[in-house]
């Protein structure tokens, strides 16, 4: 069965389809082929699931007289019943086992003329991409560059969904004293956090990082059987989707009792100032790389440049990681509606680490954060 998002306004989806078709034409593509995933959810309100049977949206570029077609295995069609196909002018075509769905898509693409260049979803399995290439002919390109031009700029309903997700994950961080105490393992703490993520309004916990002491110096450490000790610094990075499909992602750093390492408070103050500087630098017209620099410069000036080992941020929406990426070399100018993380970190290998992460949204005249939990080092009862 397909995974369906919260009911979308057909007018919003119709506008997205039109913009995608126009952007495809601007990219010299004849059509887009969008298989299940976040791009399909963005365009039709349903994420779907990818199996060995082909499901795809065939979206002709602007200028074509052909209608969009949703091609589905007949046995999976009920999972797409919430797609407002009639309102969107989308034709639904089903196929059954024994028929060749790749040839069917090729025939649909040739309704007007032989396509010379088709954009395929970035996440399309090779199981389908290669047979489609053989059946359709011509050139294949990634559809991602087309869709990201739309998805980077969140509309008001998407902004509201991100705010709801941010508030939900804030509620989990506010409960951290319930879970994070000395004598418990990271895995035990993580299990309780995962349950709380669902309790506070998410459909699932997509990721839970509990990095204590030296484990906190590994940015993507997940969970282990290490027993948390009094005085440990602990990085907690958590998030997941809410029912609309939009995601949360928020990191805070805690101490279980007074930190045992003498340099923790001074080093953490550097990190907190860097994160604040990067957030304050966000505004329309600023480049993504300038935000990265705003976070990186104070950390480097304090002598920790080599301990900040990842980009400053990533876009977020229907995917936890999407465009725009806040990283050196990305000269993209920020625009209202863009949403991304600001998450500098300092990681002292073999000792401890710290990270502070908020999701921010570019406004008409600056920036707004969806996360409101304190940024200070939170000292929990041991």
Residue pairs with C-beta under 8 A, 6 or more apart in sequence:
1 49
1 76
1 78
1 79
2 36
2 46
2 47
2 48
2 49
2 76
2 79
2 80
3 46
3 47
3 48
3 49
3 79
4 45
4 46
4 47
4 79
4 80
4 82
5 41
5 45
5 46
5 47
5 243
5 244
5 245
6 243
6 244
6 245
7 45
7 82
8 45
8 157
9 157
10 84
10 87
10 88
12 155
12 157
13 43
13 44
13 45
13 84
13 88
14 87
14 88
14 89
16 42
16 43
16 150
17 43
17 59
17 68
17 88
17 90
18 62
19 150
20 32
20 43
20 59
20 146
20 147
20 150
21 32
21 59
21 60
21 61
21 62
21 64
21 68
22 61
22 62
23 146
23 147
23 149
23 150
24 30
24 31
24 32
24 59
24 61
24 62
24 119
24 143
24 146
25 61
25 62
25 63
27 119
27 141
27 145
27 146
28 117
29 61
29 117
29 118
29 119
29 141
29 143
29 146
30 60
30 61
30 64
30 109
30 115
30 116
30 117
30 118
30 138
31 58
31 59
31 60
31 61
31 64
31 109
31 115
31 118
31 119
32 57
32 58
32 59
32 61
32 118
32 119
32 120
32 121
32 143
32 146
32 147
33 56
33 57
33 58
33 59
33 105
33 118
33 119
33 120
33 121
33 124
33 132
33 143
34 40
34 43
34 56
34 57
34 59
34 121
34 143
34 147
35 48
35 50
35 54
35 55
35 56
35 57
35 120
35 121
35 123
35 124
35 125
35 128
36 47
36 48
36 49
36 50
36 55
37 47
37 48
37 50
37 121
37 123
38 47
38 245
38 317
38 318
38 319
38 322
39 121
39 122
39 123
39 143
39 144
39 147
39 151
40 46
40 47
40 48
40 57
40 121
41 47
41 48
41 245
41 318
42 147
42 150
42 151
42 318
43 57
43 59
44 57
44 70
44 80
44 83
44 88
44 90
45 82
45 83
45 84
46 79
46 80
46 82
46 83
47 245
47 318
48 55
48 79
48 80
49 79
50 123
50 125
51 73
51 76
52 127
53 73
53 75
53 76
53 97
53 101
54 71
54 73
54 101
54 102
54 105
54 128
55 70
55 71
55 72
55 73
55 76
56 70
56 71
56 105
56 121
56 124
56 128
57 68
57 69
57 70
57 71
57 90
58 68
58 69
58 70
58 71
58 105
58 108
58 109
59 68
60 66
60 67
60 68
60 112
64 112
65 112
66 108
66 111
66 112
67 89
67 90
67 91
68 88
68 89
68 90
68 91
69 90
69 91
69 92
69 93
69 108
70 80
70 83
70 85
70 90
70 91
70 92
70 93
71 93
71 94
71 95
71 101
71 104
71 105
71 108
72 80
72 92
72 93
72 94
72 95
73 94
73 95
73 96
73 97
73 101
74 94
74 95
74 96
75 96
77 92
77 94
80 92
83 90
83 92
85 91
85 92
93 104
93 108
95 101
95 104
100 135
102 128
102 131
102 132
102 134
102 135
103 135
105 132
105 135
105 136
106 132
106 135
106 136
106 137
109 115
109 118
109 136
114 137
114 138
115 136
115 138
116 138
116 139
117 138
117 139
117 140
117 141
118 132
118 136
118 138
118 139
118 140
118 141
119 140
119 141
119 142
119 143
119 146
120 129
120 132
120 140
120 141
120 142
120 143
121 143
121 144
122 142
122 143
122 144
124 132
129 140
132 140
133 140
148 322
148 323
151 317
151 318
151 322
151 323
152 315
152 322
152 323
152 324
152 335
152 337
152 338
153 335
153 336
153 337
153 338
154 162
154 317
154 337
154 338
154 339
154 361
155 337
158 246
158 317
158 337
158 339
159 337
159 339
159 361
161 242
161 244
161 245
161 246
162 246
162 316
162 317
162 339
162 359
162 361
162 370
163 370
164 201
164 242
164 244
164 246
165 202
165 239
165 241
165 242
165 246
165 247
165 248
165 370
166 248
166 250
166 359
166 369
166 370
166 371
166 372
167 370
167 372
168 197
168 200
168 201
168 202
168 242
168 248
169 197
169 200
169 202
169 238
169 239
169 240
169 248
169 249
169 250
169 371
170 250
170 371
170 372
170 373
171 200
171 201
172 193
172 196
172 197
172 200
172 238
173 236
173 238
173 250
173 252
173 373
174 373
175 196
176 193
176 236
176 252
176 254
176 378
176 380
177 380
177 381
178 192
178 196
179 189
179 192
179 193
179 196
180 189
180 210
180 228
180 234
180 236
180 254
180 256
180 380
181 228
181 256
181 380
181 381
181 382
182 228
182 229
182 230
182 232
182 256
182 257
182 382
183 227
183 228
184 227
184 228
185 224
185 225
185 226
185 227
185 228
186 210
186 211
186 212
186 215
186 223
186 224
186 225
186 226
186 228
187 223
187 224
187 225
189 210
189 223
189 228
190 208
190 210
190 222
190 223
193 205
193 208
193 210
193 236
193 238
194 205
194 208
195 205
197 204
197 205
197 208
197 238
197 239
197 240
198 204
198 205
198 240
201 242
202 240
202 241
202 242
202 248
203 240
203 241
203 242
203 243
204 240
204 241
205 238
205 239
205 240
206 239
206 240
206 241
206 247
206 320
207 222
207 237
207 238
207 239
207 240
207 320
208 222
208 223
208 237
208 238
209 220
209 221
209 222
209 223
209 235
209 236
209 237
209 238
209 251
210 222
210 223
210 234
210 235
210 236
211 217
211 218
211 221
211 234
211 235
211 236
211 237
211 353
212 226
212 228
212 229
212 232
212 233
212 234
212 256
213 226
213 228
213 229
213 232
213 233
213 234
213 351
213 352
214 349
214 350
214 351
214 352
215 221
215 224
215 226
216 233
216 234
216 235
216 253
216 347
216 352
216 353
216 354
217 347
217 348
217 349
217 350
217 351
217 352
217 353
218 347
218 353
219 309
219 310
219 345
219 347
219 353
219 355
221 235
228 234
228 256
229 256
229 260
230 256
230 257
230 260
230 382
231 255
231 256
231 257
231 258
231 259
231 260
231 261
231 382
232 255
232 256
232 260
232 352
233 253
233 254
233 255
233 259
233 261
233 264
233 352
233 353
233 354
233 377
234 253
234 254
234 255
234 256
235 251
235 253
235 345
235 353
235 354
235 355
236 251
236 252
236 253
236 254
237 249
237 250
237 251
237 355
237 357
238 248
238 249
238 250
238 251
239 247
239 248
239 249
239 250
239 320
240 247
240 248
241 247
241 248
242 248
245 318
246 317
246 318
247 316
247 317
247 318
247 319
247 320
248 359
249 316
249 320
249 341
249 357
249 359
250 357
250 358
250 359
250 371
250 373
251 343
251 355
251 356
251 357
252 356
252 357
252 373
252 374
252 375
252 378
253 268
253 354
253 355
253 356
253 377
253 378
254 377
254 378
254 379
254 380
255 264
255 377
255 378
255 379
255 380
256 380
256 382
257 379
257 380
257 381
257 382
258 379
259 265
259 377
259 379
261 351
261 352
264 352
264 354
264 377
265 377
267 302
267 304
267 346
267 348
267 354
268 354
268 377
270 298
270 299
270 302
270 304
270 346
271 299
271 344
271 345
271 346
271 354
271 355
271 356
272 356
272 375
272 376
272 377
273 298
274 294
274 295
274 296
274 297
274 298
274 299
274 344
275 295
275 342
275 343
275 344
275 356
275 358
275 375
276 375
277 294
277 295
277 297
277 298
278 291
278 292
278 294
278 295
278 312
278 313
278 342
278 344
279 342
279 358
279 360
279 367
279 369
280 294
280 367
281 290
281 291
281 294
282 291
282 334
282 342
282 360
282 362
282 366
282 367
283 334
283 362
283 365
283 366
283 367
284 333
284 334
284 335
284 336
284 362
284 363
284 364
284 365
285 333
285 334
286 333
286 334
287 330
287 331
287 332
287 333
287 334
288 324
288 325
288 326
288 327
288 330
288 331
288 332
288 334
289 326
289 327
289 328
289 329
289 330
289 331
291 312
291 313
291 326
291 334
291 342
292 311
292 312
292 313
292 326
292 327
292 328
292 330
293 328
295 308
295 312
295 342
295 344
296 305
296 308
296 312
296 328
296 344
299 305
299 307
299 308
299 344
299 346
300 308
304 346
307 346
307 347
307 348
308 344
308 345
308 346
308 347
309 345
309 347
310 345
311 325
311 326
311 327
311 328
312 326
312 327
312 342
312 343
312 344
313 325
313 326
313 327
313 340
313 341
313 342
313 343
314 320
314 321
314 322
314 325
314 326
314 340
314 341
315 321
315 322
315 323
315 324
315 325
315 338
315 339
315 340
316 322
316 339
316 340
316 341
316 359
317 339
324 330
324 332
324 334
324 338
324 340
325 340
326 340
326 341
326 342
334 362
335 362
336 362
336 363
336 364
337 361
337 362
338 361
338 362
339 359
339 360
339 361
339 362
340 359
340 360
341 357
341 358
341 359
341 360
342 357
342 358
342 360
343 355
343 356
343 357
343 358
344 355
344 356
345 353
345 354
345 355
345 356
346 353
346 354
346 355
347 353
347 354
354 377
356 375
357 371
358 369
358 370
358 371
359 369
359 370
359 371
360 367
360 368
360 369
360 370
361 367
361 368
361 369
361 370
